Amino acid sequence: MRVAVFGASGLLGATVVQRLRENPQIELRPLIHSTGGAWRLARLGISLETADVLKPNEIAERLRGCTHAVNCTRGPQEVMIQGLQHLLDACGRSGVQRLVHISSVSAYGDLKPAENITEDHPLRPPHDGYARIKAQQDRMVDRAMRKGLDCISLCPPMITGPHSGFLVELLRMLRKGTFAFVEEGRFPLPTADVANVAYGVERALLCAERVPGRVFITDGSTPTWKEVVESLLPLSGREPPLPTMTAQAALKLIEATKQKKATIRGAAGHLLSSKVRSALREDALFARAEASLKSFAGFLPKSLLQRLKDGAGGPVVRQRPAGGPKPDRMVLWRQLRRLSFAIDKARGTLGYDPQVDFPLSMQAFSAWYTTHSGVGGENSDLLRQIPADGGGAPAE
């Protein structure tokens, strides 16, 4: 079996490569977009090749002689959508026996709170741009499967363990004071250690049968937000208790910080505002247009003119709230989701069983973070004096 791993230098891709290279049944072809972030693999002496998924000919060349492929690529929408289509097309033409694609539970959209969700759970509208992209990717993979390509889509939740960007971001929030629990952190936080996801990839490659649809990959048991965050406290310099709020208060804060929706009436009102008109008068053409507009406005009902004037206040300037930084809205929203995912399908079809449990995963992250950031070392007191936005977190 010869396996091409696209996106081999990322958080998951590098871990996949490190795991697969230990399997004597697998010959690896790690493919990276650029050498800038490939230090984890380069230090192991692994031969690396570059591959741009936006160049179909380059993908076809890299797949030559490969029996399987793994897609761990991430990036802008063009890479995620157009790049995936190029990869699917190239796999179909080159006779690749199976593509393992990394999807996400985000593809299911804005799910209502539920426990032990299975892969056949109804989809809901996406809640952000990343979720929309992952859902679109899954539809593309489904079309490729209907055309005959053997694909397995693995869906992890938040990826934890060494190099986890999610956990690093939580640490930044703890230092900045922008983290708060909802209901004292008692809601579930589904996680998948990066080593478990890499093991899931290996099982998917070796699986003898086709596995249609998505497959959830998690750590098995689901920790609470309190368990995850309190594991990070020794690295953050913070002491318990952490701030907490009710679910109702969190919802209210989320609604209050949402961006005001753009409307045609608001845009028209802004165009009619004195500031905009004053700037436009500098141009003779616009000055004449204003005169014509005034003439036209004379025919409009007074009530409509008043509504346009009311909307002419210009953009809203958001003042920083008094009393310290506000809790991060996205983290509040994630806590309110209250989801957990069942892995019965992964166990039954792939023979998957989590290799790393939650305590071991957090220990591994802590050891990695301590080594790479200096926290807990001889200069840790100096590091604590660095502002939260000014460093102290290791690069991935």
Secondary structure, 3 states (H helix, E strand, C coil): CEEEEECCCCHHHHHHHHHHCCCCCCEEEEEECCCCCCHHHHCCCCCCEECCCCCHHHHHHHHCCCCEEEECCCCCHHHHHHHHHHHHHHHHHHCCCEEEEECCHHHHCCCCCEEEECCCCCCCCCCCHHHHHHHHHHHHHHHHHHCCCCEEEEECCEEECCCCHHHHHHHHHHHHCCCCEEHHHCCECCEEEHHHHHHHHHHHHHCCCCCCCEEECCCCCCCEHHHHHHHHHHHHCCCCCCCEECHHHHHHHHHHCCCCCCCHHHHHHHHCCHHHHHHHCCCHHHHHHHHHHHHHHCCCCHHHHHHHHHCCCCCCCCCCCCCCCCCCHHHHHHHHHCEEECCHHHHHHHCCCCCCCHHHHHHHHHHHHHHHHCCCCCCHHHHCCCCCCCCCCCCC
